[in-house]
Amino acid sequence: MPRLTLIGYRGTGKSTVAAALARQIGCAWRDADAVLEEKVGSSIARLVRERGEPFFRDEESAVLARLLAEFDGVLATGGGVVLKPDNRDLLRAHGRPIIWLTASADVIRSRLASDPSTGDRRPALAGNDPLAEVAPALAAREQFYRQCADVTFDTGALDVETIVARIVAWLDEHGHGERAPA
């Protein structure tokens, strides 16, 4: 079964694309944020409020390491997983191919604003409204996404089916379509 990892900022469609892609290629998928929330027994927003971002990032790293070691399928990571150098190293060593999903700040803000779970599940990490921090966070993280990514797909103007078809074509073209589990 192929294993691939989706990275990108929150609201770029990682979970939605992961589910559709897994169906298309016939494998399981996991959302690392959902696995983390299950592990700690609370939402990420609550975890950050109660224990702080450093604690959250440590838990995020532990979940990433476990999933990369034990899971074969499509993995949707948390948007900030690339912030830690050790996570970037883990991704490059064990998460390939790595697909970076992008969208403009305006598209992301619109998606986050229309998602009723944003307030409960997506914490403002810079102490601001999660919508206000989109552009600066995108700018700060771009270099880290770029360091990890094998390929980039902009999800801003295309539907999920088109994105999935393009990813599958890229996987086939680059010899990842029939890849055995790592």
FIKOLZA-1660 file (N, C-alpha, C; in steps of 0.1 Angstrom, whole numbers, plus 5000, padded with zeros to 4 digits):
% residues 182
   i   px   py   pz ch aa at
   1 5008 4988 5000  A  M  N
   1 5000 5000 5000  A  M CA
   1 5009 5012 5000  A  M  C
   2 5006 5022 4992  A  P  N
   2 5014 5034 4992  A  P CA
   2 5013 5042 5005  A  P  C
   3 5024 5048 5009  A  R  N
   3 5023 5057 5020  A  R CA
   3 5028 5071 5014  A  R  C
   4 5020 5081 5018  A  L  N
   4 5024 5094 5015  A  L CA
   4 5019 5104 5025  A  L  C
   5 5025 5115 5026  A  T  N
   5 5022 5125 5037  A  T CA
   5 5018 5138 5031  A  T  C
   6 5007 5143 5036  A  L  N
   6 5002 5157 5032  A  L CA
   6 5006 5167 5043  A  L  C
   7 5012 5178 5038  A  I  N
   7 5016 5189 5047  A  I CA
   7 5010 5201 5041  A  I  C
   8 5009 5211 5050  A  G  N
   8 5003 5224 5045  A  G CA
   8 4996 5231 5057  A  G  C
   9 4993 5244 5055  A  Y  N
   9 4987 5252 5065  A  Y CA
   9 4973 5247 5068  A  Y  C
  10 4968 5250 5080  A  R  N
  10 4954 5246 5083  A  R CA
  10 4944 5252 5072  A  R  C
  11 4934 5245 5068  A  G  N
  11 4925 5250 5059  A  G CA
  11 4929 5248 5044  A  G  C
  12 4940 5241 5042  A  T  N
  12 4944 5239 5028  A  T CA
  12 4937 5226 5022  A  T  C
  13 4930 5219 5031  A  G  N
  13 4923 5207 5026  A  G CA
  13 4930 5193 5028  A  G  C
  14 4940 5193 5037  A  K  N
  14 4947 5181 5040  A  K CA
  14 4938 5169 5043  A  K  C
  15 4929 5171 5053  A  S  N
  15 4921 5160 5057  A  S CA
  15 4911 5156 5046  A  S  C
  16 4905 5165 5040  A  T  N
  16 4895 5162 5029  A  T CA
  16 4902 5155 5018  A  T  C
  17 4914 5160 5014  A  V  N
  17 4921 5154 5003  A  V CA
  17 4926 5140 5007  A  V  C
  18 4931 5139 5019  A  A  N
  18 4936 5126 5024  A  A CA
  18 4925 5115 5023  A  A  C
  19 4913 5118 5028  A  A  N
  19 4902 5109 5027  A  A CA
  19 4898 5105 5013  A  A  C
  20 4897 5115 5004  A  A  N
  20 4894 5112 4990  A  A CA
  20 4905 5104 4983  A  A  C
  21 4917 5108 4986  A  L  N
  21 4929 5101 4980  A  L CA
  21 4930 5087 4984  A  L  C
  22 4928 5085 4997  A  A  N
  22 4928 5071 5002  A  A CA
  22 4918 5062 4996  A  A  C
  23 4906 5068 4994  A  R  N
  23 4895 5060 4987  A  R CA
  23 4900 5057 4973  A  R  C
  24 4906 5067 4966  A  Q  N
  24 4910 5065 4952  A  Q CA
  24 4920 5054 4950  A  Q  C
  25 4930 5054 4959  A  I  N
  25 4941 5045 4958  A  I CA
  25 4940 5032 4966  A  I  C
  26 4929 5031 4974  A  G  N
  26 4926 5019 4981  A  G CA
  26 4934 5016 4993  A  G  C
  27 4936 5026 5002  A  C  N
  27 4943 5024 5014  A  C CA
  27 4936 5032 5025  A  C  C
  28 4941 5031 5037  A  A  N
  28 4936 5038 5049  A  A CA
  28 4942 5052 5049  A  A  C
  29 4936 5061 5057  A  W  N
  29 4942 5074 5059  A  W CA
  29 4940 5078 5074  A  W  C
  30 4949 5087 5079  A  R  N
  30 4948 5092 5092  A  R CA
  30 4950 5107 5092  A  R  C
  31 4943 5113 5101  A  D  N
  31 4945 5128 5104  A  D CA
  31 4953 5129 5117  A  D  C
  32 4965 5133 5116  A  A  N
  32 4974 5134 5128  A  A CA
  32 4968 5142 5139  A  A  C
  33 4961 5153 5136  A  D  N
  33 4955 5161 5146  A  D CA
  33 4944 5153 5153  A  D  C
  34 4936 5146 5146  A  A  N
  34 4925 5138 5152  A  A CA
  34 4932 5127 5161  A  A  C
  35 4943 5121 5157  A  V  N
  35 4949 5111 5165  A  V CA
  35 4955 5117 5178  A  V  C
  36 4960 5129 5177  A  L  N
  36 4965 5137 5188  A  L CA
  36 4954 5140 5198  A  L  C
  37 4943 5145 5193  A  E  N
  37 4931 5148 5201  A  E CA
  37 4926 5136 5209  A  E  C
  38 4926 5125 5202  A  E  N
  38 4922 5112 5208  A  E CA
  38 4932 5108 5219  A  E  C
  39 4944 5110 5216  A  K  N
  39 4955 5106 5226  A  K CA
  39 4954 5114 5239  A  K  C
  40 4952 5127 5237  A  V  N
  40 4952 5136 5249  A  V CA
  40 4938 5138 5255  A  V  C
  41 4928 5134 5248  A  G  N
  41 4914 5135 5253  A  G CA
  41 4908 5149 5253  A  G  C
  42 4913 5157 5244  A  S  N
  42 4907 5171 5243  A  S CA
  42 4910 5176 5229  A  S  C
  43 4904 5187 5226  A  S  N
  43 4907 5194 5213  A  S CA
  43 4921 5200 5214  A  S  C
  44 4927 5203 5203  A  I  N
  44 4940 5209 5203  A  I CA
  44 4938 5224 5208  A  I  C
  45 4928 5231 5205  A  A  N
  45 4926 5244 5211  A  A CA
  45 4926 5244 5226  A  A  C
  46 4919 5234 5232  A  R  N
  46 4918 5233 5246  A  R CA
  46 4932 5230 5252  A  R  C
  47 4939 5220 5245  A  L  N
  47 4952 5216 5249  A  L CA
  47 4962 5228 5250  A  L  C
  48 4961 5236 5239  A  V  N
  48 4970 5248 5238  A  V CA
  48 4967 5258 5249  A  V  C
  49 4954 5260 5252  A  R  N
  49 4949 5269 5262  A  R CA
  49 4954 5264 5276  A  R  C
  50 4952 5252 5279  A  E  N
  50 4955 5246 5292  A  E CA
  50 4969 5243 5295  A  E  C
  51 4976 5238 5284  A  R  N
  51 4990 5233 5286  A  R CA
  51 5001 5241 5279  A  R  C
  52 4997 5249 5269  A  G  N
  52 5006 5257 5262  A  G CA
  52 5010 5251 5249  A  G  C
  53 5015 5260 5240  A  E  N
  53 5019 5255 5227  A  E CA
  53 5031 5246 5227  A  E  C
  54 5041 5248 5236  A  P  N
  54 5052 5239 5236  A  P CA
  54 5048 5225 5239  A  P  C
  55 5039 5223 5249  A  F  N
  55 5034 5210 5252  A  F CA
  55 5027 5204 5240  A  F  C
  56 5018 5211 5234  A  F  N
  56 5011 5207 5222  A  F CA
  56 5021 5202 5211  A  F  C
  57 5031 5210 5209  A  R  N
  57 5041 5207 5198  A  R CA
  57 5049 5194 5202  A  R  C
  58 5052 5192 5215  A  D  N
  58 5058 5179 5219  A  D CA
  58 5049 5167 5216  A  D  C
  59 5036 5169 5219  A  E  N
  59 5026 5158 5217  A  E CA
  59 5025 5156 5202  A  E  C
  60 5025 5166 5194  A  E  N
  60 5024 5165 5180  A  E CA
  60 5035 5158 5174  A  E  C
  61 5047 5160 5179  A  S  N
  61 5059 5153 5175  A  S CA
  61 5059 5138 5178  A  S  C
  62 5054 5135 5190  A  A  N
  62 5053 5121 5194  A  A CA
  62 5043 5114 5185  A  A  C
  63 5032 5120 5182  A  V  N
  63 5022 5114 5173  A  V CA
  63 5027 5112 5159  A  V  C
  64 5034 5122 5154  A  L  N
  64 5041 5121 5141  A  L CA
  64 5050 5109 5140  A  L  C
  65 5059 5108 5150  A  A  N
  65 5069 5098 5150  A  A CA
  65 5062 5084 5150  A  A  C
  66 5051 5083 5159  A  R  N
  66 5044 5070 5159  A  R CA
  66 5037 5067 5146  A  R  C
  67 5031 5076 5140  A  L  N
  67 5024 5074 5128  A  L CA
  67 5033 5070 5116  A  L  C
  68 5044 5078 5116  A  L  N
  68 5054 5075 5105  A  L CA
  68 5060 5061 5107  A  L  C
  69 5061 5056 5119  A  A  N
  69 5067 5043 5122  A  A CA
  69 5057 5032 5120  A  A  C
  70 5044 5034 5123  A  E  N
  70 5035 5023 5123  A  E CA
  70 5024 5023 5112  A  E  C
  71 5022 5034 5106  A  F  N
  71 5011 5036 5097  A  F CA
  71 5015 5036 5082  A  F  C
  72 5008 5028 5074  A  D  N
  72 5010 5028 5060  A  D CA
  72 4997 5032 5053  A  D  C
  73 4997 5043 5047  A  G  N
  73 4985 5049 5040  A  G CA
  73 4988 5064 5038  A  G  C
  74 4977 5071 5037  A  V  N
  74 4978 5085 5035  A  V CA
  74 4977 5092 5049  A  V  C
  75 4987 5100 5052  A  L  N
  75 4988 5108 5064  A  L CA
  75 4986 5123 5062  A  L  C
  76 4976 5128 5069  A  A  N
  76 4974 5143 5069  A  A CA
  76 4980 5148 5082  A  A  C
  77 4990 5156 5081  A  T  N
  77 4996 5162 5093  A  T CA
  77 4990 5175 5097  A  T  C
  78 4993 5179 5109  A  G  N
  78 4989 5192 5114  A  G CA
  78 4997 5203 5107  A  G  C
  79 4991 5214 5106  A  G  N
  79 4996 5225 5098  A  G CA
  79 5010 5230 5103  A  G  C
  80 5013 5229 5116  A  G  N
  80 5025 5234 5121  A  G CA
  80 5035 5224 5124  A  G  C
  81 5033 5211 5120  A  V  N
  81 5042 5200 5123  A  V CA
  81 5056 5203 5117  A  V  C
  82 5057 5211 5107  A  V  N
  82 5070 5214 5101  A  V CA
  82 5079 5224 5109  A  V  C
  83 5073 5230 5119  A  L  N
  83 5080 5240 5127  A  L CA
  83 5093 5235 5134  A  L  C
  84 5092 5222 5138  A  K  N
  84 5103 5216 5145  A  K CA
  84 5113 5209 5135  A  K  C
  85 5126 5213 5136  A  P  N
  85 5135 5206 5127  A  P CA
  85 5135 5191 5128  A  P  C
  86 5133 5185 5140  A  D  N
  86 5133 5171 5141  A  D CA
  86 5121 5165 5133  A  D  C
  87 5110 5172 5133  A  N  N
  87 5098 5167 5126  A  N CA
  87 5101 5168 5111  A  N  C
  88 5108 5178 5106  A  R  N
  88 5111 5179 5092  A  R CA
  88 5120 5167 5088  A  R  C
  89 5130 5164 5097  A  D  N
  89 5139 5153 5094  A  D CA
  89 5131 5140 5094  A  D  C
  90 5122 5138 5103  A  L  N
  90 5114 5126 5103  A  L CA
  90 5105 5125 5091  A  L  C
  91 5099 5136 5087  A  L  N
  91 5091 5136 5075  A  L CA
  91 5099 5132 5062  A  L  C
  92 5111 5138 5061  A  R  N
  92 5119 5135 5049  A  R CA
  92 5125 5121 5049  A  R  C
  93 5127 5116 5061  A  A  N
  93 5133 5102 5062  A  A CA
  93 5122 5091 5061  A  A  C
  94 5110 5094 5066  A  H  N
  94 5100 5083 5066  A  H CA
  94 5086 5087 5061  A  H  C
  95 5084 5099 5056  A  G  N
  95 5071 5103 5051  A  G CA
  95 5069 5105 5036  A  G  C
  96 5079 5101 5029  A  R  N
  96 5079 5104 5014  A  R CA
  96 5070 5094 5007  A  R  C
  97 5064 5099 4996  A  P  N
  97 5065 5112 4991  A  P CA
  97 5057 5122 5000  A  P  C
  98 5061 5134 5000  A  I  N
  98 5055 5145 5008  A  I CA
  98 5048 5155 4999  A  I  C
  99 5036 5156 5000  A  I  N
  99 5028 5165 4992  A  I CA
  99 5023 5177 4999  A  I  C
 100 5027 5189 4995  A  W  N
 100 5024 5201 5001  A  W CA
 100 5012 5207 4995  A  W  C
 101 5001 5209 5003  A  L  N
 101 4989 5215 4998  A  L CA
 101 4989 5230 5002  A  L  C
 102 4987 5238 4992  A  T  N
 102 4987 5253 4994  A  T CA
 102 4974 5259 4990  A  T  C
 103 4972 5271 4995  A  A  N
 103 4961 5280 4991  A  A CA
 103 4965 5294 4995  A  A  C
 104 4959 5304 4989  A  S  N
 104 4962 5317 4993  A  S CA
 104 4957 5320 5007  A  S  C
 105 4962 5331 5013  A  A  N
 105 4957 5335 5026  A  A CA
 105 4943 5338 5026  A  A  C
 106 4938 5345 5015  A  D  N
 106 4924 5348 5014  A  D CA
 106 4915 5336 5014  A  D  C
 107 4919 5325 5006  A  V  N
 107 4912 5313 5005  A  V CA
 107 4911 5306 5019  A  V  C
 108 4923 5305 5025  A  I  N
 108 4923 5299 5038  A  I CA
 108 4915 5306 5048  A  I  C
 109 4915 5319 5049  A  R  N
 109 4907 5327 5058  A  R CA
 109 4892 5324 5055  A  R  C
 110 4888 5324 5043  A  S  N
 110 4874 5321 5039  A  S CA
 110 4870 5307 5044  A  S  C
 111 4879 5297 5042  A  R  N
 111 4876 5284 5046  A  R CA
 111 4875 5283 5061  A  R  C
 112 4884 5289 5068  A  L  N
 112 4884 5288 5083  A  L CA
 112 4871 5295 5088  A  L  C
 113 4868 5307 5082  A  A  N
 113 4856 5315 5087  A  A CA
 113 4843 5307 5085  A  A  C
 114 4843 5299 5074  A  S  N
 114 4830 5292 5072  A  S CA
 114 4830 5278 5079  A  S  C
 115 4841 5274 5085  A  D  N
 115 4841 5261 5092  A  D CA
 115 4837 5263 5107  A  D  C
 116 4825 5258 5111  A  P  N
 116 4821 5260 5124  A  P CA
 116 4830 5254 5135  A  P  C
 117 4839 5245 5131  A  S  N
 117 4848 5239 5141  A  S CA
 117 4860 5247 5143  A  S  C
 118 4862 5258 5136  A  T  N
 118 4875 5266 5137  A  T CA
 118 4877 5271 5151  A  T  C
 119 4867 5276 5158  A  G  N
 119 4869 5282 5171  A  G CA
 119 4872 5271 5181  A  G  C
 120 4866 5259 5180  A  D  N
 120 4868 5249 5189  A  D CA
 120 4881 5240 5187  A  D  C
 121 4884 5239 5174  A  R  N
 121 4895 5230 5171  A  R CA
 121 4908 5236 5167  A  R  C
 122 4907 5249 5162  A  R  N
 122 4919 5255 5157  A  R CA
 122 4923 5267 5165  A  R  C
 123 4933 5265 5174  A  P  N
 123 4937 5276 5183  A  P CA
 123 4944 5287 5176  A  P  C
 124 4943 5299 5181  A  A  N
 124 4951 5311 5177  A  A CA
 124 4964 5309 5184  A  A  C
 125 4975 5306 5177  A  L  N
 125 4988 5303 5183  A  L CA
 125 4996 5316 5186  A  L  C
 126 4993 5326 5179  A  A  N
 126 5000 5339 5181  A  A CA
 126 4993 5348 5191  A  A  C
 127 4982 5343 5197  A  G  N
 127 4975 5351 5206  A  G CA
 127 4964 5360 5199  A  G  C
 128 4963 5358 5186  A  N  N
 128 4954 5366 5178  A  N CA
 128 4942 5357 5174  A  N  C
 129 4933 5363 5167  A  D  N
 129 4922 5356 5161  A  D CA
 129 4929 5346 5150  A  D  C
 130 4924 5334 5149  A  P  N
 130 4931 5325 5140  A  P CA
 130 4930 5330 5125  A  P  C
 131 4921 5338 5122  A  L  N
 131 4920 5344 5108  A  L CA
 131 4930 5355 5106  A  L  C
 132 4933 5362 5117  A  A  N
 132 4943 5373 5116  A  A CA
 132 4957 5368 5114  A  A  C
 133 4960 5356 5119  A  E  N
 133 4974 5351 5119  A  E CA
 133 4977 5343 5106  A  E  C
 134 4968 5341 5097  A  V  N
 134 4970 5333 5085  A  V CA
 134 4981 5338 5077  A  V  C
 135 4981 5350 5072  A  A  N
 135 4992 5355 5063  A  A CA
 135 5005 5355 5069  A  A  C
 136 5007 5360 5082  A  P  N
 136 5021 5360 5087  A  P CA
 136 5025 5345 5090  A  P  C
 137 5016 5336 5094  A  A  N
 137 5020 5323 5096  A  A CA
 137 5024 5316 5083  A  A  C
 138 5016 5318 5073  A  L  N
 138 5020 5312 5060  A  L CA
 138 5034 5317 5056  A  L  C
 139 5037 5329 5057  A  A  N
 139 5050 5335 5053  A  A CA
 139 5061 5329 5061  A  A  C
 140 5059 5327 5074  A  A  N
 140 5069 5321 5083  A  A CA
 140 5071 5307 5080  A  A  C
 141 5061 5299 5077  A  R  N
 141 5062 5285 5075  A  R CA
 141 5066 5281 5061  A  R  C
 142 5065 5289 5051  A  E  N
 142 5067 5285 5037  A  E CA
 142 5080 5278 5035  A  E  C
 143 5091 5284 5041  A  Q  N
 143 5104 5278 5039  A  Q CA
 143 5105 5263 5045  A  Q  C
 144 5097 5261 5055  A  F  N
 144 5097 5247 5061  A  F CA
 144 5089 5237 5053  A  F  C
 145 5078 5242 5048  A  Y  N
 145 5070 5233 5039  A  Y CA
 145 5079 5230 5026  A  Y  C
 146 5085 5240 5021  A  R  N
 146 5093 5239 5009  A  R CA
 146 5105 5229 5012  A  R  C
 147 5111 5229 5023  A  Q  N
 147 5122 5220 5027  A  Q CA
 147 5118 5205 5026  A  Q  C
 148 5105 5203 5030  A  C  N
 148 5100 5189 5031  A  C CA
 148 5094 5184 5018  A  C  C
 149 5087 5193 5010  A  A  N
 149 5078 5189 5000  A  A CA
 149 5086 5182 4988  A  A  C
 150 5080 5172 4983  A  D  N
 150 5084 5166 4970  A  D CA
 150 5076 5172 4958  A  D  C
 151 5064 5177 4961  A  V  N
 151 5056 5183 4951  A  V CA
 151 5046 5192 4958  A  V  C
 152 5041 5202 4951  A  T  N
 152 5031 5211 4956  A  T CA
 152 5018 5212 4948  A  T  C
 153 5007 5212 4954  A  F  N
 153 4994 5213 4947  A  F CA
 153 4986 5225 4954  A  F  C
 154 4982 5234 4946  A  D  N
 154 4974 5245 4951  A  D CA
 154 4959 5241 4951  A  D  C
 155 4953 5241 4963  A  T  N
 155 4939 5236 4964  A  T CA
 155 4930 5248 4963  A  T  C
 156 4934 5260 4961  A  G  N
 156 4926 5272 4962  A  G CA
 156 4915 5273 4951  A  G  C
 157 4917 5268 4939  A  A  N
 157 4907 5270 4929  A  A CA
 157 4902 5257 4923  A  A  C
 158 4907 5246 4928  A  L  N
 158 4903 5233 4922  A  L CA
 158 4895 5225 4932  A  L  C
 159 4885 5216 4927  A  D  N
 159 4878 5208 4936  A  D CA
 159 4886 5196 4940  A  D  C
 160 4881 5189 4950  A  V  N
 160 4889 5178 4956  A  V CA
 160 4892 5167 4946  A  V  C
 161 4882 5164 4938  A  E  N
 161 4884 5153 4928  A  E CA
 161 4895 5156 4918  A  E  C
 162 4896 5169 4914  A  T  N
 162 4907 5173 4905  A  T CA
 162 4920 5172 4912  A  T  C
 163 4921 5177 4924  A  I  N
 163 4933 5176 4932  A  I CA
 163 4938 5162 4933  A  I  C
 164 4928 5153 4937  A  V  N
 164 4932 5139 4939  A  V CA
 164 4936 5133 4926  A  V  C
 165 4930 5136 4915  A  A  N
 165 4934 5130 4901  A  A CA
 165 4948 5135 4898  A  A  C
 166 4951 5148 4901  A  R  N
 166 4965 5153 4898  A  R CA
 166 4975 5146 4907  A  R  C
 167 4972 5144 4920  A  I  N
 167 4981 5137 4929  A  I CA
 167 4984 5123 4924  A  I  C
 168 4973 5116 4920  A  V  N
 168 4974 5102 4916  A  V CA
 168 4983 5102 4903  A  V  C
 169 4981 5111 4894  A  A  N
 169 4989 5112 4882  A  A CA
 169 5004 5114 4885  A  A  C
 170 5006 5123 4895  A  W  N
 170 5020 5126 4899  A  W CA
 170 5026 5114 4905  A  W  C
 171 5019 5107 4914  A  L  N
 171 5024 5095 4920  A  L CA
 171 5028 5084 4910  A  L  C
 172 5019 5082 4900  A  D  N
 172 5021 5072 4889  A  D CA
 172 5034 5076 4881  A  D  C
 173 5034 5089 4878  A  E  N
 173 5045 5094 4870  A  E CA
 173 5059 5093 4877  A  E  C
 174 5059 5094 4890  A  H  N
 174 5071 5094 4897  A  H CA
 174 5074 5080 4905  A  H  C
 175 5066 5070 4900  A  G  N
 175 5069 5056 4905  A  G CA
 175 5064 5053 4919  A  G  C
 176 5054 5061 4924  A  H  N
 176 5049 5059 4937  A  H CA
 176 5036 5052 4937  A  H  C
 177 5030 5050 4925  A  G  N
 177 5017 5044 4924  A  G CA
 177 5016 5030 4930  A  G  C
 178 5026 5022 4928  A  E  N
 178 5025 5008 4932  A  E CA
 178 5036 5005 4943  A  E  C
 179 5039 5015 4950  A  R  N
 179 5050 5014 4960  A  R CA
 179 5045 5005 4972  A  R  C
 180 5054 4996 4976  A  A  N
 180 5051 4987 4987  A  A CA
 180 5052 4995 5000  A  A  C
 181 5046 4990 5011  A  P  N
 181 5047 4997 5024  A  P CA
 181 5061 4999 5028  A  P  C
 182 5064 5010 5034  A  A  N
 182 5077 5013 5039  A  A CA
 182 5080 5006 5052  A  A  C
% end
